[in-house]
Amino acid sequence: MKRLIQKVAVLGSGVMGSRIACHFANIGCEVLLLDIVPKEPNDLEKAKGLNLESKAVRNRIVNEALQFALKSNPSPIYLKEFTSRISTGNFDDDLSKISSCDWTIEVVVENLDIKKKVYDQVEKFRKPGTLITSNTSGIPINLMAEGRSEDFKNNFCGTHFFNPPRYLKLLEIIPTPHTQPEVVSFLMEYGEKFLGKTTVLAKDTPAFIANRVGVYGIMSLLHLVEKMDLTIEEVDKLTGPVLGRPKSATFRTSDVVGLDTMINVANGLKKGVPNDEANDLFALPEYLKKMAENKWFGDKTGQGFYKKTKTKEGKTEILVLDLKTLEYKAQQKVKFTTLELTKPIDNLRERVKVLVSGKDKAGEFYRATFAGLFQYVSNRIPEIADELYRIDDALKAGFGWDLGPFEYWDAIGVEAAVKIMDTSGNKPAAWIYDFLKAGNISFYKVEDGKRFFYDVVSKTYKIIPGTEEFISLDTIRATKTIWKNSGVTIIDLGDGILNCEFHTKMNTIGGEVLAGINKAIDLAEKEYKGLVISNEGANFSAGANVGMIFMMAAEQEWDELNMAVKTFQNTIMRVRYSSIPVVVAPHNLTLGGSCEISLHADMVVAHAESYIGLVEFGVGVIPGGGGTKEFAVRLSDSLHEGDVELNIFREKFLTIGQAKVSTSAYEAFNLGILRKGIDKVVISRARQLSVAKAECLLLAEKGYTKPVPRNDIRVLGNQALGLVYVGANSMYSGNYMSEHDLKISQKLGYVIAGGDLSQPTMVSEQYLLDLEREAFVSLCTERKTMERLHSIINGGKVLRN
């Protein structure tokens, strides 16, 4: 049966329901969002003369929930206009409309009796053969299917999204014994391909996979804190980015999620898995019980493990809880010798080895943590999953870990970790000893550019299903690299397409990256069909290496700085004017210089979660790698007879002058950074490189023609420059910008306007590049620009001086 998902019904508009509705709207689906009718009008409605028969009253709960979601930060929707794809209603009046839906998702309160009543009504209107799923996280899926029709049961399963659905990648698919295999297959593919999720097949066990292991990890740590006499600050330092985990680490994450939520899940597991060897760890420590009694549930109650307060001077201060006294105190600086040793190690797998070998309290903590975690996950196969990679995928996508449990184990060394476990009394499952006796040394391995996992049942290595359609640089780098330097690796993707990958810190762009881009273009022009610029870092690129710029400016090496900027510009123009197509595939942060690379590509294949912008204004300069020039070019190309030219000029100027960064790839179209009809967006990060390669190949095989340099760019001259001067001076006079902001604005306007020209004039790209470079270098001679650069380099903070 061929399935098309065009219209989706979401039943329940709470925190999860409203945001799930938004994400389906993000991908183009028509969404029907329903909730209950209020018991009576509120005071405001009564004052307006409304009653329970009024539509505004009957749909108040769903409409308020949706508006609350849309106002939340970060936003659950790619673009505000996508909200028009969502229609709202209530269960009493509008449930019949699900008859036109291809998929109905139930997201009502976690109460089995209430869910069954909803399903009774759903059965009356649902079209046979359509999908019906539940987003429950705490009720067995099979219990919800009891008493339902055969068609309902055949098309029913759990689809557990993680909050917030737009940003957290995990989608657990939990079938019942009645769920048709083709339904499971469809959902696994649809979730990954169209919703952009890491879809993980889970068994119908308490808390499924991610929460079962993740909550174990949190609860075991909460007990370990007492045992090792650690502070909250110490644990969050030990379990944050140094370990490949989110900055919010453990306790800060708990505050954000809500301690009540964590406590409920822990209590549920304590009761639901009585035979779990770690059952005792799901019991709440005394300090957590007292916090619950005090209703210190984290951000939602204003205090939890952390508490935000104001000092006498009115400054915001974040205090931390002393777990012994349950009093809040100032945070203490955390320092461990083991952590100091890892500072120069960028590779997480190499860093983990150092962490577990530490001789101090930190090393002891890591050995205890990993020994318990490894024991726990080894015992969960086949209870919660038959394949170990599913556990890794779930923890990475659901909890933001850079490595899954078995990947951490591989990083330490399976045999080395087992010795630590044996010593600590956390012996792994029996199959681990069999695994080692058979001569195996790792749970994963790469062969012929494909990644394999160890299958516990067959005792053989198998390719991870579904990955055949993806291109992973990690798996092909070892055998397909054709050139590299300290900042770039050039990899053969096959079919005549090369990939240029950055791997500097934050993927910043310096001399080694520029050299790598030029080398990649040289190679592609000689022997290949096209070039893709992409990488698998956390962010595509934070932009140009400002440290290098600061050093040249501090030494007053103006000729060298001018040459460095010219080299950047020349490289960007090679991207534009090479004889082969260049496709750029950005994701996450794509700032400054990396945005300029994207602006000059033949095509951009952006991941939906791409935050792209020219942010140079914040460090005291203007875009100097062709970005200002390109906005002048795009301004010229957008002008049509009858247009109010200065309005369009103002729009382009403010995008750079206000350092606007898109909150999604879709918003980048509205900012004029991506081009409608040329650039495209992909939802699935796993497929992005494959799509970029295919688009590059298509451009090449259509008969790619090298573009002709532009000499026909219409700039507006003094009429636009006057607008900039008047507007900037007005902002300065009103204390909305500093004197230095005024100077940068004038420089920026000068370049986009094409300089001091008495009338609109046709100019060349090189003319604009020269203006841009001159403005950039002159701003670097300013003391206040140096102060801004210094602030970014030393604290990562934008200084508005």
C-alpha positions in Angstrom: 0.0 0.0 0.0 1.4 3.4 -1.0 1.1 6.0 1.8 1.1 9.7 1.3 1.1 11.9 4.4 -0.6 15.2 3.4 -2.9 15.9 6.4 -2.2 15.1 10.0 -4.4 15.3 13.0 -2.9 16.0 16.5 -5.2 15.2 19.4 -4.1 17.2 22.4 -2.5 20.7 22.2 -0.3 20.6 25.4 3.4 21.3 25.3 4.1 18.2 23.1 1.0 18.3 21.0 1.2 21.9 19.9 4.9 21.5 19.1 4.4 18.2 17.2 1.7 20.1 15.1 4.2 22.8 14.4 6.9 20.4 13.2 4.5 18.7 10.8 3.6 22.2 9.5 7.3 22.8 9.1 7.6 20.0 6.6 4.6 21.1 4.6 1.7 19.0 6.0 -1.7 20.4 6.6 -2.4 19.9 10.4 -5.6 19.7 12.4 -4.9 20.4 16.1 -7.7 19.6 18.5 -8.3 19.7 22.3 -11.1 19.7 24.8 -13.8 22.3 25.2 -13.5 24.5 28.4 -16.1 23.9 31.1 -17.2 27.5 31.0 -16.2 30.9 29.6 -13.6 32.8 31.6 -14.1 36.3 32.9 -12.8 38.0 29.9 -15.0 36.0 27.6 -18.0 36.7 29.8 -17.3 40.4 29.6 -17.4 40.2 25.8 -20.8 38.5 26.0 -19.5 35.2 24.9 -20.9 31.9 26.1 -20.0 28.2 25.9 -21.6 28.0 22.4 -19.2 30.7 21.0 -16.5 29.2 18.8 -13.8 31.5 20.5 -14.7 29.9 23.8 -14.9 26.4 22.6 -11.5 26.6 20.9 -9.9 28.7 23.6 -7.7 25.9 25.1 -6.3 24.8 21.7 -5.8 28.3 20.5 -4.0 29.5 23.6 -1.8 26.4 23.6 -0.8 27.0 20.0 -0.1 30.7 20.6 2.0 29.9 23.7 4.0 27.4 21.6 4.6 29.9 18.8 5.8 32.6 21.3 8.3 30.2 22.9 12.0 30.5 22.4 13.5 28.7 20.5 10.6 28.7 18.1 8.9 25.4 17.2 8.2 26.7 13.7 10.7 27.4 10.8 8.7 30.4 9.6 5.8 32.2 11.2 3.8 32.0 7.9 4.0 28.2 8.2 1.4 28.5 11.0 -1.2 29.0 8.3 -0.9 25.2 7.7 -2.4 24.5 11.1 -6.1 24.7 11.8 -7.6 24.3 15.3 -10.7 22.9 16.7 -12.1 20.8 19.6 -13.0 17.2 20.2 -16.7 17.8 20.5 -17.2 19.8 17.3 -14.3 18.8 15.0 -13.2 15.2 15.6 -15.1 14.1 12.6 -12.6 16.0 10.5 -10.0 13.3 11.2 -11.8 11.3 8.4 -9.8 13.3 5.9 -6.4 12.8 7.7 -3.7 10.3 6.7 -2.2 10.1 10.2 -3.8 10.8 13.6 -1.4 11.3 16.6 -2.8 11.1 20.1 -1.0 13.4 22.6 -3.6 13.7 25.4 -2.9 13.4 29.1 -0.9 10.3 30.4 -4.0 8.5 31.6 -5.0 5.1 30.1 -8.7 5.5 30.7 -8.8 9.0 29.1 -6.8 7.7 26.1 -9.2 4.8 25.6 -12.1 7.2 25.7 -10.4 9.3 23.0 -9.8 6.2 20.9 -13.5 5.2 21.2 -14.3 8.5 19.4 -11.5 8.1 17.0 -12.8 4.8 15.9 -16.1 6.4 14.8 -14.4 8.8 12.4 -11.0 7.6 11.4 -10.7 6.4 7.8 -9.7 2.7 7.7 -6.1 2.1 6.7 -4.8 5.4 8.0 -2.1 5.7 10.7 -3.1 6.1 14.3 -0.2 6.5 16.9 0.4 7.6 20.4 3.1 9.9 21.8 2.9 8.3 25.2 6.1 8.0 27.2 4.8 6.1 30.2 2.0 3.8 29.2 2.6 0.4 27.6 1.5 0.7 23.9 -0.1 -2.8 23.9 -2.5 -1.7 26.7 -3.8 1.2 24.6 -4.5 -1.2 21.7 -6.7 -3.5 23.8 -10.4 -3.7 22.7 -9.8 -1.8 19.4 -10.8 -3.0 16.0 -8.5 -5.1 13.8 -7.8 -2.2 11.4 -7.0 0.1 14.3 -4.6 -2.4 15.8 -2.9 -3.1 12.5 -2.2 0.6 11.9 -1.4 1.5 15.5 1.9 1.9 17.4 3.8 4.3 19.6 5.6 7.3 18.0 7.5 8.9 20.9 8.8 12.4 20.0 11.2 14.1 22.3 10.7 17.7 23.4 11.1 20.1 21.7 10.2 18.0 18.6 11.7 20.5 16.1 15.2 20.4 17.7 15.6 17.0 19.4 16.2 14.4 16.8 14.9 11.3 18.4 11.7 9.5 17.3 11.1 6.2 18.9 8.8 3.8 17.0 7.2 1.3 19.3 5.0 -1.4 17.6 2.6 -3.8 19.3 2.3 -7.5 18.3 -0.6 -6.4 16.1 1.2 -3.6 14.2 1.7 -4.4 10.5 5.4 -4.7 9.5 4.8 -2.3 6.6 3.5 0.3 9.0 6.7 0.1 11.1 8.8 0.3 8.0 6.9 3.3 6.7 7.2 5.2 10.0 10.9 4.4 10.3 11.6 5.8 6.9 9.2 8.7 7.0 10.5 9.9 10.4 14.1 10.0 9.1 13.5 11.2 5.6 10.7 13.8 6.0 10.7 14.7 9.7 14.5 14.8 9.9 14.6 12.4 12.9 16.8 9.6 14.1 14.1 6.9 14.1 14.8 4.2 16.6 12.8 0.9 16.7 12.1 0.3 20.4 10.4 -2.5 22.3 7.3 -1.9 24.4 9.2 -1.8 27.7 9.0 0.8 30.4 10.4 4.2 29.3 11.4 2.5 26.0 15.1 3.0 25.1 16.3 6.6 25.6 14.5 7.4 28.9 15.3 4.0 30.3 19.0 4.4 29.9 19.1 8.2 30.2 17.2 8.3 33.4 19.3 5.4 34.8 22.3 7.6 34.0 20.9 10.6 35.8 19.7 8.7 38.8 22.9 6.8 39.2 24.8 10.0 39.1 22.5 11.7 41.7 23.4 8.8 44.1 27.1 9.0 43.1 27.2 12.7 44.0 26.5 11.8 47.6 28.8 8.8 47.6 31.8 10.8 46.2 30.9 14.0 48.0 30.8 16.1 44.8 29.2 19.5 44.3 26.7 20.4 41.6 29.3 22.7 40.0 31.8 19.8 39.8 29.4 17.4 38.3 28.2 19.8 35.6 31.8 20.6 34.8 32.6 16.9 34.5 29.5 15.9 32.5 29.3 18.8 30.0 31.1 19.5 26.7 34.4 17.8 27.9 32.4 14.5 27.8 30.7 15.3 24.6 27.4 16.2 26.3 25.4 19.5 26.1 26.6 22.6 27.9 23.7 22.3 30.4 25.3 19.0 31.5 23.3 17.2 34.2 21.9 19.5 36.9 21.2 22.4 34.6 19.4 20.1 32.1 17.3 18.7 35.0 16.3 22.3 35.9 15.3 23.0 32.3 13.4 19.7 31.8 11.8 20.0 35.2 12.6 17.9 38.3 9.0 16.9 38.6 9.2 15.2 35.1 12.4 13.5 36.1 11.0 12.3 39.4 7.8 11.0 37.7 9.8 8.9 35.2 12.2 7.6 38.0 9.2 6.6 40.2 7.6 4.9 37.2 10.7 3.0 36.5 11.2 2.1 40.1 7.7 0.5 40.0 7.8 -0.8 36.4 11.1 -2.6 36.4 11.2 -4.5 39.7 13.7 -7.0 38.4 16.1 -4.4 37.0 19.5 -4.9 38.6 19.8 -1.2 39.1 16.3 -0.8 40.6 17.6 0.7 43.8 19.1 3.6 41.9 15.7 4.7 40.7 14.8 5.5 44.3 15.1 9.3 45.0 18.0 10.5 47.1 16.9 12.3 50.3 17.9 15.8 49.0 15.7 15.2 45.9 12.7 14.2 48.1 13.1 17.4 50.0 13.4 19.5 46.9 10.2 17.9 45.7 8.5 18.7 49.0 9.6 22.4 48.6 8.4 22.3 44.9 11.9 23.3 43.7 11.3 21.8 40.3 13.7 24.0 38.3 13.1 26.8 35.8 9.3 26.3 35.9 9.2 27.2 39.7 12.1 29.7 39.7 14.6 27.4 41.5 15.9 23.9 41.4 19.5 22.9 41.5 20.2 26.5 40.4 18.5 29.7 41.3 18.6 33.0 39.5 18.7 36.1 41.8 19.6 39.8 41.7 22.5 41.3 43.7 22.2 44.6 45.6 23.6 46.3 42.6 20.9 44.8 40.4 23.1 42.4 38.5 21.8 38.9 37.7 23.5 36.1 39.7 23.0 32.4 39.4 23.3 30.6 42.8 23.8 26.9 43.2 22.2 24.5 45.7 24.4 23.0 48.4 23.0 19.4 48.5 24.0 18.9 52.1 22.4 22.0 53.6 19.8 22.7 50.8 20.9 26.3 50.9 21.8 28.4 47.8 25.3 29.8 47.6 27.6 31.4 45.1 29.1 29.1 42.5 32.7 28.0 43.0 35.4 27.6 40.3 35.9 24.0 39.4 39.4 22.6 38.6 40.6 19.1 38.1 44.0 18.0 36.9 42.4 15.4 34.6 40.3 18.1 32.9 43.4 20.3 32.4 45.2 17.4 30.7 42.3 17.2 28.1 42.3 20.8 27.0 44.6 20.3 24.0 42.6 17.2 22.9 39.9 18.1 20.4 39.1 14.5 19.4 36.4 13.2 21.9 37.4 9.6 21.5 41.0 10.4 22.4 39.8 12.6 25.3 37.7 9.9 26.8 40.7 7.7 27.2 42.5 10.4 29.2 39.4 11.1 31.4 39.0 7.5 32.6 42.8 7.2 33.3 42.8 10.2 35.5 44.5 9.8 38.9 42.4 12.4 40.7 38.8 12.5 41.8 37.7 13.3 38.3 39.2 10.1 37.0 37.6 8.1 39.8 34.2 9.7 38.9 34.6 8.8 35.2 35.6 5.2 35.9 32.6 4.8 38.3 30.2 6.4 35.9 31.2 4.4 32.8 31.5 1.1 34.7 27.9 1.4 35.8 26.6 2.7 32.4 28.4 -0.1 30.5 27.0 -2.8 32.8 23.5 -1.4 32.5 23.4 -1.2 28.7 25.0 -4.6 28.2 22.2 -6.1 30.4 19.5 -4.3 28.4 20.1 -6.4 25.3 17.8 -7.9 24.2 15.4 -6.6 26.8 14.9 -3.1 25.3 16.6 -3.5 21.9 18.0 -6.4 20.0 20.7 -4.3 18.4 23.2 -2.2 20.3 23.4 0.6 17.7 19.7 1.4 18.5 20.7 2.2 22.1 23.5 4.5 20.9 21.3 6.2 18.4 18.6 6.8 21.0 20.9 8.4 23.6 22.7 10.6 21.0 19.4 11.8 19.4 17.4 12.0 22.6 19.9 13.3 25.1 22.3 15.2 22.9 25.3 12.9 23.6 28.1 13.0 21.0 28.8 9.3 21.5 26.4 6.5 22.5 27.2 4.2 25.4 28.7 1.5 23.2 30.7 4.1 21.3 32.1 5.4 24.5 33.0 1.8 25.4 34.8 1.4 22.0 36.7 4.7 22.6 38.0 3.5 26.0 38.7 0.0 24.5 36.2 -2.8 25.2 38.8 -5.0 27.1 40.3 -2.1 29.0 36.8 -1.0 30.1 35.9 -4.5 31.2 38.9 -4.6 33.5 37.7 -1.4 35.1 34.2 -2.9 35.5 35.5 -6.1 37.0 37.6 -4.1 39.5 34.6 -2.0 40.5 32.2 -4.9 40.8 30.1 -3.7 37.8 30.5 -6.9 35.7 29.0 -6.7 32.2 26.5 -9.2 30.7 27.9 -12.6 29.9 27.8 -12.0 26.1 30.5 -9.4 26.5 33.0 -12.0 27.8 32.0 -14.3 24.9 32.5 -11.3 22.6 36.1 -10.8 23.8 36.9 -14.6 23.8 36.0 -14.7 20.1 38.8 -12.2 19.5 36.5 -9.1 18.9 37.9 -5.8 20.0 35.2 -3.2 19.1 31.4 -3.0 18.8 31.7 -1.0 15.5 34.0 -1.2 12.6 34.3 0.4 9.2 35.0 -1.7 6.0 34.8 -0.5 2.4 33.3 2.8 3.5 30.5 1.2 5.4 29.9 1.1 9.1 29.1 -2.3 10.8 27.9 -3.1 14.3 28.3 -6.3 16.3 25.0 -8.3 16.3 24.7 -10.0 19.6 22.2 -12.7 18.4 24.2 -13.9 15.3 27.6 -13.0 16.8 28.6 -11.4 13.5 29.1 -7.9 12.3 26.2 -6.4 10.2 25.9 -3.2 8.3 23.7 -0.7 10.1 20.3 -0.9 8.2 19.3 2.2 6.2 22.7 3.8 6.2 23.4 2.6 2.6 21.6 5.7 1.3 23.8 8.1 3.3 27.3 9.4 2.7 29.2 9.6 5.9 32.6 11.4 5.8 33.6 9.5 9.0 33.3 6.2 7.3 34.9 7.0 4.0 37.6 9.5 5.1 40.2 6.7 5.8 40.1 5.3 2.3 38.8 8.2 0.1 41.0 11.1 1.2 43.1 12.4 -1.7 44.6 15.5 -0.1 44.8 17.1 3.3 46.4 19.8 5.4 46.0 20.9 9.0 42.6 22.5 8.4 41.1 20.7 5.4 40.5 17.2 4.1 39.6 16.6 0.5 37.6 13.4 0.0 36.5 11.6 -3.2 32.7 11.1 -2.9 32.6 9.0 -6.1 31.0 9.7 -9.5 33.4 12.6 -10.1 32.5 14.7 -7.1 34.9 15.9 -4.4 34.2 17.1 -0.9 36.1 19.8 0.9 35.8 19.3 4.6 36.9 21.8 7.3 38.2 20.6 10.7 39.7 23.5 12.4 38.4 24.7 15.9 34.8 25.7 15.4 35.6 25.2 11.7 36.9 28.7 11.5 38.4 29.9 8.2 42.1 30.8 8.1 44.9 30.4 5.7 44.9 26.6 5.8 41.2 26.4 5.0 41.6 28.9 2.1 44.5 26.9 0.8 42.4 23.7 1.0 39.4 25.3 -0.8 41.8 26.4 -3.6 43.4 23.0 -3.8 40.0 21.3 -4.0 38.9 23.6 -6.9 42.3 22.9 -8.6 41.8 19.2 -8.3 38.2 19.3 -9.4 38.9 21.4 -12.4 41.6 19.1 -13.6 40.1 15.6 -13.0 36.6 15.8 -11.5 33.1 17.0 -12.3 32.3 19.1 -9.3 32.9 20.1 -5.7 30.8 20.0 -2.5 31.9 22.0 0.6 30.5 20.3 3.7 31.6 18.8 7.0 30.3 16.8 9.9 31.3 19.2 12.7 28.8 20.4 15.3 28.6 23.6 13.2 29.4 24.3 9.6 31.7 27.2 10.5 31.9 30.1 13.0 33.4 32.2 10.2 36.8 33.8 9.7 39.6 33.3 12.2 39.3 36.5 14.1 42.4 35.7 16.1 44.5 35.9 13.0 42.9 39.3 12.1 43.5 40.6 15.6 47.2 39.6 15.6 47.8 41.3 12.3 46.0 44.5 13.4 47.7 44.5 16.8 51.1 44.3 15.0 49.9 47.0 12.6 50.8 44.7 9.7 48.4 46.5 7.3 49.9 45.3 4.1 49.8 41.7 5.4 46.2 42.2 6.6 45.2 43.7 3.2 46.8 40.7 1.4 45.0 38.2 3.8 41.6 39.8 3.1 42.4 39.9 -0.7 43.3 36.1 -0.5 39.9 35.5 1.2 38.1 37.5 -1.5 40.0 35.7 -4.3 39.2 32.3 -2.8 35.5 33.2 -2.5 35.5 34.4 -6.1 37.1 31.2 -7.2 34.1 29.4 -5.7 31.9 31.6 -7.9 33.9 31.5 -11.1 35.5 28.0 -11.2 34.9 25.9 -14.3 33.1 23.2 -12.2 29.9 23.5 -10.1 30.4 24.2 -6.4 27.7 23.2 -4.0 27.8 24.3 -0.3 26.0 22.3 2.3 25.8 24.3 5.6 24.3 23.2 8.9 23.8 24.9 12.3 26.0 27.9 12.7 27.1 29.3 9.4 28.4 32.7 10.2 30.5 35.5 8.6 33.1 34.0 6.2 31.2 30.7 5.9 28.0 32.6 5.0 30.1 34.4 2.3 31.2 31.0 0.9 27.5 30.0 0.8 26.6 33.3 -0.9 29.0 32.5 -3.8 28.1 28.9 -4.4 26.4 27.7 -7.5 23.9 26.1 -5.2 23.3 25.8 -1.5 21.8 22.6 0.0 21.1 23.8 3.5 20.0 21.7 6.4 16.7 23.1 7.8 18.5 23.9 11.1 21.0 26.3 9.5 21.6 29.6 11.3 23.2 31.7 8.6 24.2 35.3 8.7 26.8 38.0 8.2 27.7 39.0 11.8 30.9 41.0 11.2 29.3 44.2 12.5 29.4 42.8 16.0 33.2 42.6 15.9 33.6 46.1 14.6 34.1 45.4 10.8 32.0 44.8 7.7 31.9 41.6 5.8 35.2 41.6 3.9 35.2 38.2 2.1 32.8 39.3 -0.7 29.7 39.4 1.5 29.1 43.2 1.3 29.8 43.1 -2.4 27.4 40.2 -2.9 24.6 42.1 -1.1 25.2 45.0 -3.5 25.0 42.6 -6.4 21.8 41.0 -5.2 20.4 44.5 -4.5 21.1 45.4 -8.2 19.5 42.2 -9.5 16.4 42.7 -7.4 15.7 46.2 -8.7 12.9 46.6 -11.3 11.4 49.6 -13.0 9.0 51.3 -10.7 10.6 49.9 -7.5 11.2 52.2 -4.6 15.0 51.7 -4.8 15.9 53.1 -1.4 13.5 50.8 0.4 15.2 47.7 -1.1 18.6 49.3 -0.3 17.5 49.8 3.3 16.4 46.2 3.6 19.8 44.8 2.3 21.7 47.3 4.5 19.9 46.4 7.7 20.4 42.6 7.1 24.2 43.2 7.5 24.0 46.3 9.7 21.9 44.5 12.3 23.9 41.3 12.0 20.8 39.3 11.3 21.1 35.5 11.5 18.4 33.2 10.2 16.6 31.1 12.8 16.2 28.4 10.1 17.3 27.8 6.6 13.8 28.9 5.4 14.2 32.3 7.1 17.5 32.7 5.2 15.5 33.0 2.0 13.6 36.0 3.5 16.9 37.6 4.5 18.2 37.3 0.9 21.0 34.9 1.9 19.5 31.9 0.2 18.0 32.3 -3.3 14.5 31.2 -4.1 14.4 28.8 -7.1 18.1 28.0 -6.8 19.0 27.0 -3.3 17.2 24.2 -1.5 16.6 22.9 2.1 16.7 19.4 3.4 15.1 18.3 6.6 17.2 15.1 7.1 20.8 15.9 8.2 21.8 12.3 7.5 20.8 12.8 3.8 22.2 16.3 3.3 25.6 15.3 1.8 23.9 12.7 -0.5 21.5 15.4 -1.7 24.3 17.9 -2.2 26.4 15.4 -4.2 23.4 14.5 -6.4 22.7 18.2 -7.0 26.3 18.9 -7.9 26.4 16.0 -10.3 23.2 17.2 -11.9 24.6 20.6 -12.4 27.7 19.1 -14.0 25.9 16.7 -16.3 23.4 19.3 -17.5 26.4 21.0 -19.1 27.8 23.4 -16.6 29.1 26.7 -18.0 31.5 28.9 -16.1 29.8 32.2 -15.1 30.9 35.4 -16.6 32.3 38.0 -14.2 29.9 40.9 -13.6 30.4 44.4 -14.8 26.7 45.4 -14.8 26.0 46.0 -11.1 23.8 49.0 -10.6 24.8 51.0 -7.4 22.8 53.9 -6.1 25.6 56.2 -5.0 24.9 59.4 -3.0 21.1 59.0 -2.9 21.5 55.7 -0.9 24.5 57.0 1.0 22.4 60.0 2.2 19.8 57.6 3.5 22.5 55.7 5.5 24.0 58.9 7.0 20.6 60.4 8.0 19.4 57.1 9.5 22.6 56.3 11.3 23.0 59.8 12.7 19.4 59.6 13.9 20.1 56.3 15.7 23.2 57.8 17.2 21.5 60.9 18.4 18.8 58.8 20.0 21.5 56.7 21.8 20.5 53.6 20.0 24.0 53.1 18.6 27.5 54.0 19.7 29.9 56.3 17.9 31.8 53.3 16.6 28.5 51.7 15.4 27.9 54.9 13.5 31.3 54.7 11.8 30.8 51.0 10.8 27.3 51.9 9.5 28.7 54.6 7.3 31.5 52.3 6.0 29.0 49.6 5.2 26.6 52.0 3.5 29.5 53.4 1.4 30.3 50.0 0.0 26.7 48.9 -0.7 26.0 52.3 -2.3 29.1 51.9 -4.5 30.9 54.9 -3.0 30.6 58.6 -3.4 28.9 58.7 -6.8 26.6 61.5 -7.9 24.1 59.2 -9.6 23.3 55.5 -10.0 26.1 53.9 -11.9 27.1 50.5 -13.4 30.2 49.1 -11.7 32.1 45.7 -11.6 32.4 43.2 -8.9 36.1 43.9 -8.5 35.3 47.6 -7.9 33.0 46.6 -5.0 35.5 44.1 -3.7 38.2 46.8 -3.5 35.8 49.2 -1.7 34.9 46.4 0.7 38.5 45.4 1.4 39.5 49.1 2.0 36.7 49.6 4.4 37.5 46.3 6.3 41.2 47.2 6.7 40.5 50.8 7.7 38.1 49.6 10.5 40.8 47.3 11.8 42.9 50.3 12.5 40.3 51.6 15.0 41.0 51.0 18.7 37.3 50.2 19.3 37.4 47.5 16.7 40.4 46.0 18.4 38.5 46.0 21.7 35.6 44.2 20.1 37.9 41.6 18.5 39.6 41.1 21.8 36.3 40.6 23.6 35.2 37.9 21.1 38.6 36.1 21.3 38.9 36.1 25.0 35.3 35.7 26.2 33.2 35.0 23.2 31.1 38.1 24.0 30.0 40.8 21.6 31.2 44.1 23.0 29.1 47.2 22.1 31.5 50.0 22.8 
